[in-house]
Amino acid sequence: MADYNNVVSLSREEFERLGPSIAELRDQTKFTKSDDEDIAKMERLLDLKEGVLANDEYYLERVVSRCGRILTMYDFVFTALVDASHSKSLIVHTFIGNKFVVNEPRRIRCSVCAEKCPRPVWYRMPQSYGCRPLDE
């Protein structure tokens, strides 16, 4: 199982260079931003007190699941728990820890119909965590 203690942090500059820009993230045709309800669902799923995740923004590349639902960062967390067998602790530390992390995009599973999207998707929390194909 992955351990946050073993995660290597990038510098803030590297992190900014590797991820989609804030302007790209705010383009609603390209990314979906988690709303307050979505963030509250993530907190419940991760057994967190209400409001712990509220100080950041959570974006997932705009993808519609087979059932017609627009995927959100909640689905990303669901996928990390179900498919990647990440611990809640690892996810929480990655979200609110002090490291800057960029990973390869991954396929996200819809939390409603359980189907994985057909391709890896981008995601980003502007403060600390995101993805981008690392071979670019």
Phi and psi in radians as a Rosetta constraint file:
Dihedral C 1 N 2 CA 2 C 2 CIRCULARHARMONIC -1.127 0.35
Dihedral N 2 CA 2 C 2 N 3 CIRCULARHARMONIC 2.587 0.35
Dihedral C 2 N 3 CA 3 C 3 CIRCULARHARMONIC -2.254 0.35
Dihedral N 3 CA 3 C 3 N 4 CIRCULARHARMONIC 2.227 0.35
Dihedral C 3 N 4 CA 4 C 4 CIRCULARHARMONIC -1.026 0.35
Dihedral N 4 CA 4 C 4 N 5 CIRCULARHARMONIC -0.529 0.35
Dihedral C 4 N 5 CA 5 C 5 CIRCULARHARMONIC -1.074 0.35
Dihedral N 5 CA 5 C 5 N 6 CIRCULARHARMONIC -0.423 0.35
Dihedral C 5 N 6 CA 6 C 6 CIRCULARHARMONIC -1.660 0.35
Dihedral N 6 CA 6 C 6 N 7 CIRCULARHARMONIC -0.037 0.35
Dihedral C 6 N 7 CA 7 C 7 CIRCULARHARMONIC -1.304 0.35
Dihedral N 7 CA 7 C 7 N 8 CIRCULARHARMONIC 2.280 0.35
Dihedral C 7 N 8 CA 8 C 8 CIRCULARHARMONIC -1.621 0.35
Dihedral N 8 CA 8 C 8 N 9 CIRCULARHARMONIC 2.263 0.35
Dihedral C 8 N 9 CA 9 C 9 CIRCULARHARMONIC -1.550 0.35
Dihedral N 9 CA 9 C 9 N 10 CIRCULARHARMONIC 2.474 0.35
Dihedral C 9 N 10 CA 10 C 10 CIRCULARHARMONIC -1.497 0.35
Dihedral N 10 CA 10 C 10 N 11 CIRCULARHARMONIC 2.952 0.35
Dihedral C 10 N 11 CA 11 C 11 CIRCULARHARMONIC -1.356 0.35
Dihedral N 11 CA 11 C 11 N 12 CIRCULARHARMONIC 2.819 0.35
Dihedral C 11 N 12 CA 12 C 12 CIRCULARHARMONIC -1.009 0.35
Dihedral N 12 CA 12 C 12 N 13 CIRCULARHARMONIC -0.694 0.35
Dihedral C 12 N 13 CA 13 C 13 CIRCULARHARMONIC -1.108 0.35
Dihedral N 13 CA 13 C 13 N 14 CIRCULARHARMONIC -0.790 0.35
Dihedral C 13 N 14 CA 14 C 14 CIRCULARHARMONIC -1.080 0.35
Dihedral N 14 CA 14 C 14 N 15 CIRCULARHARMONIC -0.763 0.35
Dihedral C 14 N 15 CA 15 C 15 CIRCULARHARMONIC -1.032 0.35
Dihedral N 15 CA 15 C 15 N 16 CIRCULARHARMONIC -0.809 0.35
Dihedral C 15 N 16 CA 16 C 16 CIRCULARHARMONIC -1.120 0.35
Dihedral N 16 CA 16 C 16 N 17 CIRCULARHARMONIC -0.682 0.35
Dihedral C 16 N 17 CA 17 C 17 CIRCULARHARMONIC -1.177 0.35
Dihedral N 17 CA 17 C 17 N 18 CIRCULARHARMONIC -0.601 0.35
Dihedral C 17 N 18 CA 18 C 18 CIRCULARHARMONIC -1.490 0.35
Dihedral N 18 CA 18 C 18 N 19 CIRCULARHARMONIC -0.308 0.35
Dihedral C 18 N 19 CA 19 C 19 CIRCULARHARMONIC -1.798 0.35
Dihedral N 19 CA 19 C 19 N 20 CIRCULARHARMONIC 2.947 0.35
Dihedral C 19 N 20 CA 20 C 20 CIRCULARHARMONIC -1.100 0.35
Dihedral N 20 CA 20 C 20 N 21 CIRCULARHARMONIC 2.606 0.35
Dihedral C 20 N 21 CA 21 C 21 CIRCULARHARMONIC -1.254 0.35
Dihedral N 21 CA 21 C 21 N 22 CIRCULARHARMONIC 2.845 0.35
Dihedral C 21 N 22 CA 22 C 22 CIRCULARHARMONIC -1.040 0.35
Dihedral N 22 CA 22 C 22 N 23 CIRCULARHARMONIC -0.683 0.35
Dihedral C 22 N 23 CA 23 C 23 CIRCULARHARMONIC -1.071 0.35
Dihedral N 23 CA 23 C 23 N 24 CIRCULARHARMONIC -0.757 0.35
Dihedral C 23 N 24 CA 24 C 24 CIRCULARHARMONIC -1.083 0.35
Dihedral N 24 CA 24 C 24 N 25 CIRCULARHARMONIC -0.779 0.35
Dihedral C 24 N 25 CA 25 C 25 CIRCULARHARMONIC -1.057 0.35
Dihedral N 25 CA 25 C 25 N 26 CIRCULARHARMONIC -0.638 0.35
Dihedral C 25 N 26 CA 26 C 26 CIRCULARHARMONIC -1.430 0.35
Dihedral N 26 CA 26 C 26 N 27 CIRCULARHARMONIC -0.058 0.35
Dihedral C 26 N 27 CA 27 C 27 CIRCULARHARMONIC -1.359 0.35
Dihedral N 27 CA 27 C 27 N 28 CIRCULARHARMONIC 1.854 0.35
Dihedral C 27 N 28 CA 28 C 28 CIRCULARHARMONIC -1.190 0.35
Dihedral N 28 CA 28 C 28 N 29 CIRCULARHARMONIC -0.198 0.35
Dihedral C 28 N 29 CA 29 C 29 CIRCULARHARMONIC -1.432 0.35
Dihedral N 29 CA 29 C 29 N 30 CIRCULARHARMONIC -0.267 0.35
Dihedral C 29 N 30 CA 30 C 30 CIRCULARHARMONIC -1.924 0.35
Dihedral N 30 CA 30 C 30 N 31 CIRCULARHARMONIC -0.596 0.35
Dihedral C 30 N 31 CA 31 C 31 CIRCULARHARMONIC -2.322 0.35
Dihedral N 31 CA 31 C 31 N 32 CIRCULARHARMONIC 2.642 0.35
Dihedral C 31 N 32 CA 32 C 32 CIRCULARHARMONIC -1.938 0.35
Dihedral N 32 CA 32 C 32 N 33 CIRCULARHARMONIC 2.208 0.35
Dihedral C 32 N 33 CA 33 C 33 CIRCULARHARMONIC -1.659 0.35
Dihedral N 33 CA 33 C 33 N 34 CIRCULARHARMONIC 2.318 0.35
Dihedral C 33 N 34 CA 34 C 34 CIRCULARHARMONIC -1.153 0.35
Dihedral N 34 CA 34 C 34 N 35 CIRCULARHARMONIC 2.340 0.35
Dihedral C 34 N 35 CA 35 C 35 CIRCULARHARMONIC -1.586 0.35
Dihedral N 35 CA 35 C 35 N 36 CIRCULARHARMONIC -3.131 0.35
Dihedral C 35 N 36 CA 36 C 36 CIRCULARHARMONIC -1.028 0.35
Dihedral N 36 CA 36 C 36 N 37 CIRCULARHARMONIC -0.676 0.35
Dihedral C 36 N 37 CA 37 C 37 CIRCULARHARMONIC -1.125 0.35
Dihedral N 37 CA 37 C 37 N 38 CIRCULARHARMONIC -0.743 0.35
Dihedral C 37 N 38 CA 38 C 38 CIRCULARHARMONIC -1.115 0.35
Dihedral N 38 CA 38 C 38 N 39 CIRCULARHARMONIC -0.748 0.35
Dihedral C 38 N 39 CA 39 C 39 CIRCULARHARMONIC -1.118 0.35
Dihedral N 39 CA 39 C 39 N 40 CIRCULARHARMONIC -0.717 0.35
Dihedral C 39 N 40 CA 40 C 40 CIRCULARHARMONIC -1.099 0.35
Dihedral N 40 CA 40 C 40 N 41 CIRCULARHARMONIC -0.666 0.35
Dihedral C 40 N 41 CA 41 C 41 CIRCULARHARMONIC -1.130 0.35
Dihedral N 41 CA 41 C 41 N 42 CIRCULARHARMONIC -0.694 0.35
Dihedral C 41 N 42 CA 42 C 42 CIRCULARHARMONIC -1.101 0.35
Dihedral N 42 CA 42 C 42 N 43 CIRCULARHARMONIC -0.751 0.35
Dihedral C 42 N 43 CA 43 C 43 CIRCULARHARMONIC -1.063 0.35
Dihedral N 43 CA 43 C 43 N 44 CIRCULARHARMONIC -0.756 0.35
Dihedral C 43 N 44 CA 44 C 44 CIRCULARHARMONIC -1.127 0.35
Dihedral N 44 CA 44 C 44 N 45 CIRCULARHARMONIC -0.748 0.35
Dihedral C 44 N 45 CA 45 C 45 CIRCULARHARMONIC -1.075 0.35
Dihedral N 45 CA 45 C 45 N 46 CIRCULARHARMONIC -0.599 0.35
Dihedral C 45 N 46 CA 46 C 46 CIRCULARHARMONIC -1.642 0.35
Dihedral N 46 CA 46 C 46 N 47 CIRCULARHARMONIC 0.113 0.35
Dihedral C 46 N 47 CA 47 C 47 CIRCULARHARMONIC 1.024 0.35
Dihedral N 47 CA 47 C 47 N 48 CIRCULARHARMONIC 0.779 0.35
Dihedral C 47 N 48 CA 48 C 48 CIRCULARHARMONIC -1.853 0.35
Dihedral N 48 CA 48 C 48 N 49 CIRCULARHARMONIC 2.715 0.35
Dihedral C 48 N 49 CA 49 C 49 CIRCULARHARMONIC -1.153 0.35
Dihedral N 49 CA 49 C 49 N 50 CIRCULARHARMONIC 2.594 0.35
Dihedral C 49 N 50 CA 50 C 50 CIRCULARHARMONIC -1.014 0.35
Dihedral N 50 CA 50 C 50 N 51 CIRCULARHARMONIC 2.303 0.35
Dihedral C 50 N 51 CA 51 C 51 CIRCULARHARMONIC 1.662 0.35
Dihedral N 51 CA 51 C 51 N 52 CIRCULARHARMONIC -0.153 0.35
Dihedral C 51 N 52 CA 52 C 52 CIRCULARHARMONIC -1.084 0.35
Dihedral N 52 CA 52 C 52 N 53 CIRCULARHARMONIC -0.653 0.35
Dihedral C 52 N 53 CA 53 C 53 CIRCULARHARMONIC -1.674 0.35
Dihedral N 53 CA 53 C 53 N 54 CIRCULARHARMONIC 0.028 0.35
Dihedral C 53 N 54 CA 54 C 54 CIRCULARHARMONIC -1.253 0.35
Dihedral N 54 CA 54 C 54 N 55 CIRCULARHARMONIC -0.214 0.35
Dihedral C 54 N 55 CA 55 C 55 CIRCULARHARMONIC -1.588 0.35
Dihedral N 55 CA 55 C 55 N 56 CIRCULARHARMONIC 0.210 0.35
Dihedral C 55 N 56 CA 56 C 56 CIRCULARHARMONIC -2.316 0.35
Dihedral N 56 CA 56 C 56 N 57 CIRCULARHARMONIC 2.959 0.35
Dihedral C 56 N 57 CA 57 C 57 CIRCULARHARMONIC -1.929 0.35
Dihedral N 57 CA 57 C 57 N 58 CIRCULARHARMONIC 2.495 0.35
Dihedral C 57 N 58 CA 58 C 58 CIRCULARHARMONIC -2.195 0.35
Dihedral N 58 CA 58 C 58 N 59 CIRCULARHARMONIC 2.116 0.35
Dihedral C 58 N 59 CA 59 C 59 CIRCULARHARMONIC -2.144 0.35
Dihedral N 59 CA 59 C 59 N 60 CIRCULARHARMONIC 2.459 0.35
Dihedral C 59 N 60 CA 60 C 60 CIRCULARHARMONIC -2.279 0.35
Dihedral N 60 CA 60 C 60 N 61 CIRCULARHARMONIC 2.399 0.35
Dihedral C 60 N 61 CA 61 C 61 CIRCULARHARMONIC -0.884 0.35
Dihedral N 61 CA 61 C 61 N 62 CIRCULARHARMONIC 2.392 0.35
Dihedral C 61 N 62 CA 62 C 62 CIRCULARHARMONIC -1.149 0.35
Dihedral N 62 CA 62 C 62 N 63 CIRCULARHARMONIC 1.998 0.35
Dihedral C 62 N 63 CA 63 C 63 CIRCULARHARMONIC -2.432 0.35
Dihedral N 63 CA 63 C 63 N 64 CIRCULARHARMONIC 2.382 0.35
Dihedral C 63 N 64 CA 64 C 64 CIRCULARHARMONIC -1.826 0.35
Dihedral N 64 CA 64 C 64 N 65 CIRCULARHARMONIC 2.245 0.35
Dihedral C 64 N 65 CA 65 C 65 CIRCULARHARMONIC -1.326 0.35
Dihedral N 65 CA 65 C 65 N 66 CIRCULARHARMONIC 2.981 0.35
Dihedral C 65 N 66 CA 66 C 66 CIRCULARHARMONIC -1.003 0.35
Dihedral N 66 CA 66 C 66 N 67 CIRCULARHARMONIC -0.563 0.35
Dihedral C 66 N 67 CA 67 C 67 CIRCULARHARMONIC -1.428 0.35
Dihedral N 67 CA 67 C 67 N 68 CIRCULARHARMONIC -0.049 0.35
Dihedral C 67 N 68 CA 68 C 68 CIRCULARHARMONIC 1.698 0.35
Dihedral N 68 CA 68 C 68 N 69 CIRCULARHARMONIC -0.021 0.35
Dihedral C 68 N 69 CA 69 C 69 CIRCULARHARMONIC -1.449 0.35
Dihedral N 69 CA 69 C 69 N 70 CIRCULARHARMONIC 2.424 0.35
Dihedral C 69 N 70 CA 70 C 70 CIRCULARHARMONIC -1.403 0.35
Dihedral N 70 CA 70 C 70 N 71 CIRCULARHARMONIC 2.141 0.35
Dihedral C 70 N 71 CA 71 C 71 CIRCULARHARMONIC -1.231 0.35
Dihedral N 71 CA 71 C 71 N 72 CIRCULARHARMONIC 2.641 0.35
Dihedral C 71 N 72 CA 72 C 72 CIRCULARHARMONIC -2.338 0.35
Dihedral N 72 CA 72 C 72 N 73 CIRCULARHARMONIC -3.135 0.35
Dihedral C 72 N 73 CA 73 C 73 CIRCULARHARMONIC -1.092 0.35
Dihedral N 73 CA 73 C 73 N 74 CIRCULARHARMONIC -0.446 0.35
Dihedral C 73 N 74 CA 74 C 74 CIRCULARHARMONIC -1.000 0.35
Dihedral N 74 CA 74 C 74 N 75 CIRCULARHARMONIC -0.750 0.35
Dihedral C 74 N 75 CA 75 C 75 CIRCULARHARMONIC -1.133 0.35
Dihedral N 75 CA 75 C 75 N 76 CIRCULARHARMONIC -0.606 0.35
Dihedral C 75 N 76 CA 76 C 76 CIRCULARHARMONIC -1.076 0.35
Dihedral N 76 CA 76 C 76 N 77 CIRCULARHARMONIC -0.815 0.35
Dihedral C 76 N 77 CA 77 C 77 CIRCULARHARMONIC -1.110 0.35
Dihedral N 77 CA 77 C 77 N 78 CIRCULARHARMONIC -0.769 0.35
Dihedral C 77 N 78 CA 78 C 78 CIRCULARHARMONIC -0.969 0.35
Dihedral N 78 CA 78 C 78 N 79 CIRCULARHARMONIC -0.815 0.35
Dihedral C 78 N 79 CA 79 C 79 CIRCULARHARMONIC -1.107 0.35
Dihedral N 79 CA 79 C 79 N 80 CIRCULARHARMONIC -0.724 0.35
Dihedral C 79 N 80 CA 80 C 80 CIRCULARHARMONIC -1.075 0.35
Dihedral N 80 CA 80 C 80 N 81 CIRCULARHARMONIC -0.663 0.35
Dihedral C 80 N 81 CA 81 C 81 CIRCULARHARMONIC -1.303 0.35
Dihedral N 81 CA 81 C 81 N 82 CIRCULARHARMONIC -0.781 0.35
Dihedral C 81 N 82 CA 82 C 82 CIRCULARHARMONIC -1.402 0.35
Dihedral N 82 CA 82 C 82 N 83 CIRCULARHARMONIC -0.854 0.35
Dihedral C 82 N 83 CA 83 C 83 CIRCULARHARMONIC -1.631 0.35
Dihedral N 83 CA 83 C 83 N 84 CIRCULARHARMONIC -0.673 0.35
Dihedral C 83 N 84 CA 84 C 84 CIRCULARHARMONIC -1.611 0.35
Dihedral N 84 CA 84 C 84 N 85 CIRCULARHARMONIC -0.110 0.35
Dihedral C 84 N 85 CA 85 C 85 CIRCULARHARMONIC 0.945 0.35
Dihedral N 85 CA 85 C 85 N 86 CIRCULARHARMONIC 0.592 0.35
Dihedral C 85 N 86 CA 86 C 86 CIRCULARHARMONIC -1.282 0.35
Dihedral N 86 CA 86 C 86 N 87 CIRCULARHARMONIC 2.535 0.35
Dihedral C 86 N 87 CA 87 C 87 CIRCULARHARMONIC -1.328 0.35
Dihedral N 87 CA 87 C 87 N 88 CIRCULARHARMONIC 2.734 0.35
Dihedral C 87 N 88 CA 88 C 88 CIRCULARHARMONIC -1.050 0.35
Dihedral N 88 CA 88 C 88 N 89 CIRCULARHARMONIC -0.661 0.35
Dihedral C 88 N 89 CA 89 C 89 CIRCULARHARMONIC -1.055 0.35
Dihedral N 89 CA 89 C 89 N 90 CIRCULARHARMONIC -0.771 0.35
Dihedral C 89 N 90 CA 90 C 90 CIRCULARHARMONIC -1.070 0.35
Dihedral N 90 CA 90 C 90 N 91 CIRCULARHARMONIC -0.788 0.35
Dihedral C 90 N 91 CA 91 C 91 CIRCULARHARMONIC -1.102 0.35
Dihedral N 91 CA 91 C 91 N 92 CIRCULARHARMONIC -0.818 0.35
Dihedral C 91 N 92 CA 92 C 92 CIRCULARHARMONIC -1.082 0.35
Dihedral N 92 CA 92 C 92 N 93 CIRCULARHARMONIC -0.806 0.35
Dihedral C 92 N 93 CA 93 C 93 CIRCULARHARMONIC -1.090 0.35
Dihedral N 93 CA 93 C 93 N 94 CIRCULARHARMONIC -0.677 0.35
Dihedral C 93 N 94 CA 94 C 94 CIRCULARHARMONIC -1.120 0.35
Dihedral N 94 CA 94 C 94 N 95 CIRCULARHARMONIC -0.692 0.35
Dihedral C 94 N 95 CA 95 C 95 CIRCULARHARMONIC -1.263 0.35
Dihedral N 95 CA 95 C 95 N 96 CIRCULARHARMONIC -0.725 0.35
Dihedral C 95 N 96 CA 96 C 96 CIRCULARHARMONIC -2.050 0.35
Dihedral N 96 CA 96 C 96 N 97 CIRCULARHARMONIC 0.071 0.35
Dihedral C 96 N 97 CA 97 C 97 CIRCULARHARMONIC -1.281 0.35
Dihedral N 97 CA 97 C 97 N 98 CIRCULARHARMONIC -3.007 0.35
Dihedral C 97 N 98 CA 98 C 98 CIRCULARHARMONIC -1.834 0.35
Dihedral N 98 CA 98 C 98 N 99 CIRCULARHARMONIC 0.204 0.35
Dihedral C 98 N 99 CA 99 C 99 CIRCULARHARMONIC -1.723 0.35
Dihedral N 99 CA 99 C 99 N 100 CIRCULARHARMONIC 2.625 0.35
Dihedral C 99 N 100 CA 100 C 100 CIRCULARHARMONIC -1.787 0.35
Dihedral N 100 CA 100 C 100 N 101 CIRCULARHARMONIC 2.046 0.35
Dihedral C 100 N 101 CA 101 C 101 CIRCULARHARMONIC -2.175 0.35
Dihedral N 101 CA 101 C 101 N 102 CIRCULARHARMONIC 2.342 0.35
Dihedral C 101 N 102 CA 102 C 102 CIRCULARHARMONIC -2.275 0.35
Dihedral N 102 CA 102 C 102 N 103 CIRCULARHARMONIC 2.159 0.35
Dihedral C 102 N 103 CA 103 C 103 CIRCULARHARMONIC -2.044 0.35
Dihedral N 103 CA 103 C 103 N 104 CIRCULARHARMONIC 2.976 0.35
Dihedral C 103 N 104 CA 104 C 104 CIRCULARHARMONIC -1.163 0.35
Dihedral N 104 CA 104 C 104 N 105 CIRCULARHARMONIC 2.543 0.35
Dihedral C 104 N 105 CA 105 C 105 CIRCULARHARMONIC -1.055 0.35
Dihedral N 105 CA 105 C 105 N 106 CIRCULARHARMONIC 2.728 0.35
Dihedral C 105 N 106 CA 106 C 106 CIRCULARHARMONIC -2.431 0.35
Dihedral N 106 CA 106 C 106 N 107 CIRCULARHARMONIC 2.833 0.35
Dihedral C 106 N 107 CA 107 C 107 CIRCULARHARMONIC -1.340 0.35
Dihedral N 107 CA 107 C 107 N 108 CIRCULARHARMONIC 2.360 0.35
Dihedral C 107 N 108 CA 108 C 108 CIRCULARHARMONIC -1.853 0.35
Dihedral N 108 CA 108 C 108 N 109 CIRCULARHARMONIC 2.436 0.35
Dihedral C 108 N 109 CA 109 C 109 CIRCULARHARMONIC -1.683 0.35
Dihedral N 109 CA 109 C 109 N 110 CIRCULARHARMONIC 2.301 0.35
Dihedral C 109 N 110 CA 110 C 110 CIRCULARHARMONIC -1.189 0.35
Dihedral N 110 CA 110 C 110 N 111 CIRCULARHARMONIC 2.271 0.35
Dihedral C 110 N 111 CA 111 C 111 CIRCULARHARMONIC -1.311 0.35
Dihedral N 111 CA 111 C 111 N 112 CIRCULARHARMONIC -0.154 0.35
Dihedral C 111 N 112 CA 112 C 112 CIRCULARHARMONIC -1.684 0.35
Dihedral N 112 CA 112 C 112 N 113 CIRCULARHARMONIC -0.967 0.35
Dihedral C 112 N 113 CA 113 C 113 CIRCULARHARMONIC -1.720 0.35
Dihedral N 113 CA 113 C 113 N 114 CIRCULARHARMONIC -0.143 0.35
Dihedral C 113 N 114 CA 114 C 114 CIRCULARHARMONIC 1.231 0.35
Dihedral N 114 CA 114 C 114 N 115 CIRCULARHARMONIC 0.114 0.35
Dihedral C 114 N 115 CA 115 C 115 CIRCULARHARMONIC -1.426 0.35
Dihedral N 115 CA 115 C 115 N 116 CIRCULARHARMONIC 2.439 0.35
Dihedral C 115 N 116 CA 116 C 116 CIRCULARHARMONIC -1.443 0.35
Dihedral N 116 CA 116 C 116 N 117 CIRCULARHARMONIC 2.504 0.35
Dihedral C 116 N 117 CA 117 C 117 CIRCULARHARMONIC -1.150 0.35
Dihedral N 117 CA 117 C 117 N 118 CIRCULARHARMONIC 2.699 0.35
Dihedral C 117 N 118 CA 118 C 118 CIRCULARHARMONIC -1.235 0.35
Dihedral N 118 CA 118 C 118 N 119 CIRCULARHARMONIC -0.250 0.35
Dihedral C 118 N 119 CA 119 C 119 CIRCULARHARMONIC -2.507 0.35
Dihedral N 119 CA 119 C 119 N 120 CIRCULARHARMONIC 2.782 0.35
Dihedral C 119 N 120 CA 120 C 120 CIRCULARHARMONIC -1.105 0.35
Dihedral N 120 CA 120 C 120 N 121 CIRCULARHARMONIC 2.531 0.35
Dihedral C 120 N 121 CA 121 C 121 CIRCULARHARMONIC -2.112 0.35
Dihedral N 121 CA 121 C 121 N 122 CIRCULARHARMONIC 2.725 0.35
Dihedral C 121 N 122 CA 122 C 122 CIRCULARHARMONIC -1.468 0.35
Dihedral N 122 CA 122 C 122 N 123 CIRCULARHARMONIC 2.645 0.35
Dihedral C 122 N 123 CA 123 C 123 CIRCULARHARMONIC -2.606 0.35
Dihedral N 123 CA 123 C 123 N 124 CIRCULARHARMONIC 2.751 0.35
Dihedral C 123 N 124 CA 124 C 124 CIRCULARHARMONIC -2.862 0.35
Dihedral N 124 CA 124 C 124 N 125 CIRCULARHARMONIC 2.443 0.35
Dihedral C 124 N 125 CA 125 C 125 CIRCULARHARMONIC -1.980 0.35
Dihedral N 125 CA 125 C 125 N 126 CIRCULARHARMONIC 1.995 0.35
Dihedral C 125 N 126 CA 126 C 126 CIRCULARHARMONIC -0.960 0.35
Dihedral N 126 CA 126 C 126 N 127 CIRCULARHARMONIC -0.446 0.35
Dihedral C 126 N 127 CA 127 C 127 CIRCULARHARMONIC -1.360 0.35
Dihedral N 127 CA 127 C 127 N 128 CIRCULARHARMONIC -0.543 0.35
Dihedral C 127 N 128 CA 128 C 128 CIRCULARHARMONIC -2.779 0.35
Dihedral N 128 CA 128 C 128 N 129 CIRCULARHARMONIC -0.216 0.35
Dihedral C 128 N 129 CA 129 C 129 CIRCULARHARMONIC -2.531 0.35
Dihedral N 129 CA 129 C 129 N 130 CIRCULARHARMONIC 2.427 0.35
Dihedral C 129 N 130 CA 130 C 130 CIRCULARHARMONIC -2.948 0.35
Dihedral N 130 CA 130 C 130 N 131 CIRCULARHARMONIC -3.007 0.35
Dihedral C 130 N 131 CA 131 C 131 CIRCULARHARMONIC -2.515 0.35
Dihedral N 131 CA 131 C 131 N 132 CIRCULARHARMONIC 2.801 0.35
Dihedral C 131 N 132 CA 132 C 132 CIRCULARHARMONIC -2.988 0.35
Dihedral N 132 CA 132 C 132 N 133 CIRCULARHARMONIC 2.522 0.35
Dihedral C 132 N 133 CA 133 C 133 CIRCULARHARMONIC -0.981 0.35
Dihedral N 133 CA 133 C 133 N 134 CIRCULARHARMONIC 2.088 0.35
Dihedral C 133 N 134 CA 134 C 134 CIRCULARHARMONIC -1.336 0.35
Dihedral N 134 CA 134 C 134 N 135 CIRCULARHARMONIC -0.165 0.35
Dihedral C 134 N 135 CA 135 C 135 CIRCULARHARMONIC -1.538 0.35
Dihedral N 135 CA 135 C 135 N 136 CIRCULARHARMONIC 0.016 0.35
